[in-house]
Amino acid sequence: MGVVTQQWAKAAMIRAVRTAAQTALSMLTVGQAFSSIHWGSILSVSAVAGIGSVLTSLAGLPEVKGGTDADITDGN
């Protein structure tokens, strides 16, 4: 795995974790009792959001050499 690929993977994972956390937070209702929260649904939807974020990152990330998928190569 090349340096650029490692940079891309790190940036994509950071974005995916942030997206999943934001999604989970958005699903919590203010004033809802802790015991009535359906954690399975929150985890499921957050996981799908994280996966979607990684797939979106395949189009490119501005943090990695200009951000286009053409920039994400090992040179092989």
Buried (B, 14 or more C-beta within 10 A) or exposed (E): EEEBEEBBBEBBBBBBEEBBEEBBEEBEEEEEEEEEEEEEEBEEBBBEBBEBBBEBBEEBBEBBBEBEEEEBEEEE
